[in-house]
């Protein structure tokens, strides 16, 4: 994002940027990703944050720019937590204990974020909520393997291929979507582990091709409010989950610099 140039952080900040994810699925030269660490495929630098990466984190702290720990590897995560002086944001991550995939957060990570005063925004992606989803998706791909491979040969990215299949084979895709209750299970888990002050919503609608049944866009957020009420959450706590917890972290960073 910053092409290893700290001056770009200043440029982004002046234009209104207030958080940065330290890596995506692909690592940067100074921050290894969860995908690369879990698949042991990143060989350019040692796992974690380099000295330059720690400099980036400290500069973001001074500027009042939130550090997003979603997508980063475990080693990078712990390096960040040892370096940052402000609350962190996990903008779109779910619970590893309920769905053990490389992008989800383990209990000790969730506890560390809570101790830091940060927030975990639960990702809506079916594959991060439902441990059966990827198995079902792989079976779907096998059924349509020749078509999938023909798109892969054209170098279409996976998210674009997924979007294509979700529209062409809508009924099959719909059948794989998990129930909305699983989203509440992930929220409940975090609340029981560390408290209601450290969880929020991180839909990832701009980057996923499958969410729980009934969640097709932000127009469906009232269903989340309804579901939380049915699970016994107070209106005060629901407001925290819907955005107040995020705003607390935002303000804590903004007030720091």
N, C-alpha and C positions, 0 to 999 in steps of 0.2 A: 504493500500500500504506500509506503513512504520511500521505497527504493533505497533503503539504507541511508537515508539523508534526514537528519534531525530537523533541518530547516523546513522540511515539508510538513512536519507536525505543526509548526507555527503557521504555515500557510493554511492548512486545514482548519486550525482553530479559529483563525481570523474569519474564515468563511462559515463558521457555525458548527463545525464538527466537535462533538463532546464525548465521543467514545471511539475506541478502536479495538477490533479483535486482533490479537497478536499473530494469529495464523488462520488459514482455512484448512481444508484437508491436506493441501500441500504446505510444507514448511517454508518459512522464510530462512534466510541465512543466519538469523539470530534467534529463532524461536521454533522448536520442533512441534509438529502437530500431533494430535491424538492418533490420526490414521497412520502417520509415518512411524511413530513410536510403537504402536501396537503391532504393526506389520514388519517392524524392524527393517525398513527399506531406506531410511535416510542416512546417508554415509558422509555427508559433507562436513558436518560439525558434530561434536558430542551432543547427546540429547539434552534438552533443557534450554535455558537462556544463556547466551554468550555474555561476555562482559558488555558488549554493545547493547544487547537486549536488556540488560539490567539498567543501562543508561537510559534507554527508551522509557522503561517503566518509571524511573525516577523523574524524568522530564515530564511525563504525562501527569504524575502526581503534582508536580509544581504548577503545571498549567491548569489543573482542574479538569483534565480529560479522563473519563472513566476507562479502566482497564477491563476488557472483556476476556474472560477466561474460557469461554466456550470454544471448542475446536482444538485447544492446545493439549499437548500430551501431559501425562502425569508428572514427569520430571520438570517440564516447563511450568506446570501449575505450582509445584512446590517451590520452585525458584522464584516465581512471582510472589507467592505468599510470604516468602522470606525477605522480599525486596520492597514491596509496596508499603506506603504509609497511609493509604486511603482505602476505603471500602471498594471491593471489586464487584463486577457485574458478570454473571453467567447469563448471557442474553438469550440463549436457547439451548438448554441442556436438561435432560431428564434423569431418572434415578436408575443407577446401575443395578442395585439390589433387586429391582422389579423387572428390569430388562437389560441383561448383561451384554451391552454392545460398547465398542470403544469410545463412542461419543458421550456416553452418559457418565454421571458423577458418582463416585463411590462414597460410602458413608463418611469416611474420614475427610474427604474433600468438602462435602456438604457442611460438616461440622466446622471445618476451617473457615469456610466462607461466612458462616454465622458468627464465629468468634471475631472475624475481621469486620463484621458489621455490613457485609455485602448482601446480595440477593441472588437466588437461583430462579430464573425464569423458565418454567417448564415448556419444553419443546412439544409441539402437537404431532410431529411426524409419527405415523403408525409404527414404523420400524424401531422407534425409540421408546414407544409406550408398550407395545405388545411383543413379547418374546417369540410368538409364533409367526409374526408377520413376514419376516425375511425367509423363513422356510416356505411359506405359502407363495411368496413372490418368486422364489427360485423355481418352484414347481410350475408357476405360471410361465416363466421365461422358457423353461424346457418345452412347454407345450407350443410355444411360438418361437422356437430357437432360430429357425432359418430367417424369419422376418427380423428378429433382434440382431442377428449377425450381419444382415445386409445393411442395417442402419449403422451398426458399429464400424463396418468397413468404410462408410461415408464419413467416419470420424465425428458422428453426432455425439455430444456429451450425454452422460447417463440421465441427467435430469430431463433433457429434451426427449430422449427415447421413452422415459417413463411417462412424460406428459402425453406423448403420441399414443402409447398403449392404453393409458387410462381413458382416453377419449374414444379410441377405436373399439376397445373391449370393455365398455363401461360396466356391464353387468358383472363380469369376472372381477374387475377391480373393486366394485362396490362390495362384493361378497367377502373380500379380504379385509375390509376396513374394520378395525376393532370397535367395540362399543364405547360410547362417550364416558362410561363409568371408569375406564382405565385412566383417563386424564385425571379424574378426581382421586384415584388410587395413588398416583404419583404426588399430587398435591398433599394428600393426607399423610403420606409417608414422610415428606419433608417436615410438615407441621409437627408430627409426633416425634421426629428425630431432633429438631432444633427450635421449633416454635413457629408461629404464624407470621412473625416479623421478617422472615427471610425467604419467602417464596412469592413468585409472581407468574405472569404469563409471557411466554416467548414463542409465539405461534410458529414462526418460520414460514408463514404462508407464501412468502416470495421465493422460497427455495425447496418446497416439498411438493410431491405429487399425490400424497395420501395422508388424510387426517381422520380422526374418529368419525363414526357415523353422526351426521347432523352438524358437523363443523365444516362448512364449506367456505367460510370467509368471516370477516369481522361482523357482518350482519347477524351472525349466530352467537355472538358473545352473551346475549341475554340468557341463552341456554346454560352457560357456565354459571351465571349468577343463580339461576333457578336450581341447578344441581348442587351448588354449595349450600344454598338455603336448606335443601332437602337433607343434606348431610349434617345439618346442625350448626353450621357456621353463623356467627352473628353478623349483622350488617356492618358493624365496625371492622370485623376481621375480613369480610368480603371486600370492603373498600381497600384494605391493605393489599390483598392478593391482586385485585384488579388494577392497581397502579400506585398506591401510596408507598408501598415498600420500595418500588423503583425510584419514585420521586425523592425519597429519603436519601438513597445512595447518590442520586444525581446532585442533590443539594450539598451533601457532605463533600463531594469532590469539588463542586463549584465554589464552595466557601473556603476550601483549603488554600487556594492559590493567592 
